[in-house]
Amino acid sequence: MLLKKVILNNFGIFRETEISLDTPFTVVGGEEETAGKTLIDAIMGVLFGCPPGRRGEFSRYAPSSAGEQFSASLFLTTGDGQEYLVGKDFYREELEVFQKEGFSLSLLSPSSLMDILHSELKTLNPIDFEALFVFHRGPVEIRLDAPLLREQLNKIWSRGFDREAVEEILAASPAAAAAGKTGTEIKTGIEIHGHTQPPGETAGGTDEAEESGGAGTAGITGTTSAEEPEEVKAALAALEVLQARRRELEEKIEELARQDARCQELEEKLARVKEEKEELAAYEPFVADGSQFTVGELSRQLTTVELERKYLEEKIREKRDRDESMLREIRLLREKIAAFPKEFMDPGLENEVRDLVRQKEEKIQLLRKLEEQIKLFSPKKGILGFRGRRAETTELEEKIAHQLDEISAIRNRLNTLLEGKPAEDFLEELELQKKYLEDLDKLEKLPVTAGEEEYDHYEEQHREFLRQEEEIRRKLRDLLAQAGTEEYEEIKEKVKRLSFLKKLEKELEGEIAALAVETSPEKLGALEAERKRLEEEAREQEEVIEHGRKKALAERESREKAETNTGETEIVRARADYLPEAGEKTVGEEVFTVSYLRLAKLVDELTGGEYNGVLPEFREGEIDLFVREKTTATWISQQILPPETGDLIRLAFRVFLARLHTPAREFPLLFEDLPVHSSREKRESVVALLGEAFPEVQIIAFLPETG
């Protein structure tokens, strides 16, 4: 599969941008450092959608203005010569796939893209695609989280490919190169049960990675495996159970060892505590109940009693003040009541005054109405002021005079009854006198001396607190007398330390006792014996596994040899630039050999002739690549090499794995940058070396103009 062209519409820094990729080596330059990553993410977004776990990062490529397009299109060609246009609208998450037929385009189902990817690249997983075909900026990684990459590594290990095999391949390389100079047809696989393997597959199966041939060779967890013999399967299951049980026992033994060490540490600490406590034994009399400092406790008690006494004195004082205040209030009320004339308190007088006041108000209101009416008949009031209305005016004047006489009579009566005091003042004072009488009645009903018993109780408590104060002070004087000339603060600090040591001693003894139960020698001995038994059983199962696998491997090699000798292979026409080194009789094993020779040549050229072999090894949960020194034939880890050399070796090995995996003749490799910290010319030379080693591969590299 080849990528021909990519069109970006408002994708990151690209605005209506068309980039042609229709060359074996596409080197894209630019000033923007993020351009390469943006271009690769756009291609992956079209083929696979938003990468897993990167939706937030991917959304930042969207345009800031609403209403603008956010899409990308990709033109690609498959191995059978068919051309396709794939477009993705990232806003609506819509995918369209078109097939080119002459000068027209036919719309296909979006699921047809999955068929294309599986047929050409044999993957629908963006993680696998990124791990095999994409090289990001920075150190080159071999990602073990990609299932297909782990599968290829397991296939390498399952075929027993080791350092001796590398030496054999390198030694035979001239003959292999010469054999392929005349052949343009190669055999890309062997037929198993009627199905021909594509290039990049081993004889172990199309979708399965073979298990290692010996018990000591480890694959990567999570990959598929070839069918194991029933005997080996049973032994593997039993071994897994034994190893799990042994791990549990080892954890328990380690925990017991930690607890035993903790117990010894506590015993040493307890011995130091007892030694220091003996030094302070002379201050034992100053410690009450083994935990309290007597002087401190007595001081606390004295403070408490003093506070209680002061609180009680305050309550007694409040009681006295309250009684005095109430008596004073009663006296004032009686004086106010006595100042008011007694005769004014007559209820009959109050009723008569209220009636007279009410009558006076009513007559005043009537008088005001009459005055308003007479104004209507005044000569100054227009037509109503004619002399013909004089009789009505006279009548109104008579009524007014009558009302004035009655009001005057009421006022005279009030003056007589109240001895000249205004009626309103009389009524206010009368209401005030009633309130005084009510308040006086309430106060007189309160027993002023009812609190005498409570007062006596307070006095009794007060005397008791005084007695307790004196007793505590006497004890303090006696205790301090025992100290002699030693300062009180010094005694206090030493006794405080002694109290702390006593408490700490109890805590340590309790913790040691609890640990002693858990770390008994009998329990530890039983666990050790159980672990030895499990180790012996595990060794027996490993022997069964090794024997079974060796037997199965021998049978498989015999079967494959027989199939090869009988010629059950299929010859497939291929382009001359696809593994031209291989001859017409090439089988799956030789496809691997030819690909590895390309890898060895590429490593040789990338490292300036220092190294010419690469071998993966799996140690402590990580993959490491060992490289062969060309002059000494010794193997060293690429981790100890300069970072740039290590990156180039991992890059070459990644390309080798992609070639082994990919069934299509052509496939793309996307480089955000090359791991070369020098000039652009040096980066372009690395691209050229990759193209020479694997000419069928389409290389798309983004190389910044600077750096």
Long-range contacts (C-beta under 8 A, 24 or more apart in sequence): 1-76, 1-77, 1-78, 1-79, 1-116, 1-120, 1-121, 1-664, 1-666, 1-667, 1-668, 2-76, 2-77, 2-666, 2-668, 2-698, 3-43, 3-74, 3-75, 3-76, 3-668, 3-698, 3-700, 4-75, 4-76, 4-77, 4-83, 5-74, 5-75, 6-39, 6-42, 6-43, 6-46, 6-72, 6-73, 6-74, 6-75, 7-72, 7-73, 7-74, 8-39, 8-42, 8-72, 9-69, 9-70, 9-71, 9-72, 10-62, 10-63, 10-68, 10-69, 10-70, 10-71, 11-38, 11-42, 11-61, 11-70, 11-71, 11-72, 11-90, 12-38, 12-41, 12-42, 12-60, 12-61, 13-38, 14-38, 14-39, 14-42, 21-668, 21-698, 21-700, 24-691, 24-695, 24-698, 24-699, 25-687, 25-688, 25-691, 25-699, 25-701, 26-698, 26-699, 26-700, 26-701, 27-684, 27-687, 27-701, 27-702, 27-703, 28-700, 28-701, 28-702, 28-703, 29-680, 29-702, 29-703, 29-704, 29-705, 30-702, 30-704, 30-705, 31-704, 31-705, 31-706, 33-704, 35-702, 36-137, 36-671, 36-672, 36-673, 36-702, 36-704, 37-136, 37-137, 37-672, 39-702, 40-134, 40-136, 40-670, 40-672, 40-702, 42-72, 43-72, 43-74, 43-670, 44-126, 44-129, 44-130, 44-134, 45-72, 45-88, 45-90, 46-72, 46-73, 46-74, 46-86, 46-87, 46-88, 47-74, 47-86, 47-113, 47-117, 47-126, 47-129, 48-124, 48-125, 48-126, 48-129, 49-88, 49-93, 49-95, 49-126, 50-90, 51-126, 51-130, 52-126, 52-127, 61-90, 62-90, 62-91, 76-116, 78-116, 78-119, 78-120, 78-664, 79-120, 79-664, 79-665, 79-666, 84-108, 84-116, 86-113, 119-663, 119-664, 120-662, 120-663, 120-664, 120-667, 121-662, 121-664, 121-667, 122-148, 122-661, 122-662, 122-663, 123-148, 132-654, 132-657, 132-658, 132-661, 132-662, 133-658, 133-667, 133-668, 133-669, 133-670, 134-669, 134-670, 134-672, 135-651, 135-654, 135-669, 135-670, 135-671, 135-672, 135-673, 136-672, 137-672, 137-673, 138-675, 139-643, 139-647, 139-675, 140-647, 140-648, 140-650, 140-651, 140-654, 140-675, 141-650, 142-623, 142-625, 142-650, 142-653, 142-654, 144-220, 144-622, 144-623, 147-222, 147-223, 148-661, 149-657, 150-209, 150-220, 150-222, 150-223, 151-209, 151-223, 151-224, 151-661, 152-209, 152-657, 152-660, 152-661, 153-219, 153-220, 153-616, 153-618, 153-623, 153-657, 154-209, 154-210, 154-219, 154-220, 154-223, 154-225, 155-202, 155-204, 155-209, 155-210, 155-660, 156-616, 157-212, 157-217, 157-218, 157-219, 157-616, 157-618, 158-202, 158-204, 158-209, 158-210, 158-211, 158-212, 158-213, 158-219, 158-226, 159-202, 159-204, 159-210, 159-592, 160-212, 160-213, 160-217, 161-615, 162-615, 163-615, 163-628, 163-635, 166-596, 166-613, 166-615, 166-628, 167-633, 169-593, 169-596, 169-597, 169-600, 170-597, 170-600, 170-612, 170-613, 170-628, 173-597, 173-600, 176-581, 176-582, 176-590, 176-593, 176-594, 176-597, 177-581, 177-597, 179-581, 179-582, 179-583, 180-579, 180-580, 180-581, 180-582, 180-583, 180-594, 181-580, 182-583, 183-580, 183-582, 183-583, 183-584, 184-574, 184-576, 184-580, 185-571, 185-572, 185-573, 185-574, 185-584, 186-571, 186-572, 186-574, 186-578, 186-579, 186-582, 186-583, 186-584, 186-586, 186-591, 187-569, 187-570, 187-571, 187-572, 187-582, 187-584, 187-585, 187-586, 187-587, 188-572, 188-574, 188-586, 188-588, 188-591, 189-569, 189-570, 189-572, 189-587, 189-588, 189-591, 190-560, 190-563, 190-564, 190-568, 190-569, 190-587, 190-588, 191-568, 191-569, 191-570, 192-563, 196-570, 196-572, 197-588, 198-663, 199-579, 199-591, 199-663, 199-665, 200-591, 200-659, 200-660, 200-661, 200-662, 200-663, 201-588, 201-663, 202-588, 202-592, 203-560, 203-588, 203-589, 211-549, 212-549, 213-549, 213-550, 213-553, 214-546, 214-549, 214-550, 215-542, 215-543, 215-545, 215-546, 215-549, 216-546, 218-618, 219-618, 220-618, 220-623, 228-548, 228-549, 228-552, 229-548, 229-549, 229-551, 229-552, 231-544, 231-548, 232-544, 232-545, 232-548, 232-549, 232-552, 235-541, 235-542, 235-544, 235-545, 235-548, 236-541, 236-545, 238-537, 238-541, 239-538, 239-541, 239-542, 239-545, 242-534, 242-537, 242-538, 242-541, 243-538, 245-534, 246-531, 246-534, 246-535, 246-538, 249-527, 249-530, 249-531, 249-534, 250-531, 252-527, 253-524, 253-527, 253-528, 253-531, 256-518, 256-519, 256-523, 256-524, 256-527, 259-515, 259-518, 259-519, 260-515, 260-519, 260-524, 262-515, 263-512, 263-515, 263-516, 263-519, 266-508, 266-511, 266-512, 266-515, 267-512, 269-508, 270-505, 270-508, 270-509, 270-512, 273-501, 273-504, 273-505, 273-508, 274-505, 276-501, 277-498, 277-501, 277-502, 277-505, 280-494, 280-497, 280-498, 280-501, 283-491, 283-494, 283-495, 283-498, 284-498, 285-482, 286-479, 286-491, 286-495, 286-498, 287-495, 287-498, 287-499, 287-502, 290-499, 290-502, 291-499, 291-502, 291-503, 292-499, 293-492, 293-495, 293-496, 293-499, 294-479, 295-476, 295-479, 295-480, 295-488, 295-491, 295-492, 295-495, 296-492, 296-495, 296-496, 298-472, 298-475, 298-476, 298-479, 299-476, 301-472, 302-469, 302-472, 302-473, 302-476, 305-465, 305-468, 305-469, 305-472, 306-469, 308-465, 309-462, 309-465, 309-466, 309-469, 312-458, 312-461, 312-462, 312-465, 313-462, 315-458, 316-455, 316-458, 316-459, 316-462, 319-451, 319-454, 319-455, 319-458, 323-448, 323-451, 326-443, 326-446, 326-448, 327-448, 329-439, 329-443, 330-440, 330-443, 330-444, 333-436, 333-439, 333-440, 333-443, 334-440, 336-433, 336-436, 337-433, 337-436, 337-437, 337-440, 340-429, 340-433, 344-418, 344-426, 344-429, 344-430, 345-430, 345-433, 349-417, 350-427, 350-430, 352-417, 353-414, 353-417, 353-418, 353-423, 353-426, 353-427, 354-427, 356-410, 356-413, 356-414, 356-417, 356-423, 357-414, 357-423, 357-424, 357-427, 359-410, 360-407, 360-410, 360-411, 360-414, 363-403, 363-406, 363-407, 363-410, 364-407, 366-403, 367-400, 367-403, 367-404, 367-407, 370-396, 370-399, 370-400, 370-403, 371-400, 374-400, 574-665, 575-665, 575-696, 577-695, 577-696, 578-665, 578-696, 592-660, 595-656, 595-659, 595-660, 596-656, 598-656, 598-659, 598-693, 598-694, 599-652, 599-653, 599-655, 599-656, 599-693, 601-693, 602-652, 602-655, 602-689, 602-690, 602-693, 602-694, 603-627, 603-648, 603-649, 603-652, 604-630, 605-689, 605-692, 605-693, 606-648, 606-649, 606-651, 606-652, 606-686, 606-689, 607-645, 607-648, 607-649, 611-649, 614-649, 614-652, 614-653, 614-656, 616-653, 625-649, 625-650, 625-653, 644-675, 644-676, 644-677, 647-675, 648-675, 648-676, 648-686, 651-675, 652-693, 655-690, 655-693, 655-694, 655-697, 658-697, 659-694, 659-697, 665-696, 666-696, 666-697, 666-698, 667-697, 667-698, 668-697, 668-698, 668-699, 668-700, 669-697, 669-698, 669-699, 669-700, 670-700, 671-699, 671-700, 671-701, 671-702, 672-702, 673-701, 673-702, 673-703, 673-704, 674-701, 674-703, 680-704, 680-705, 680-706, 680-707
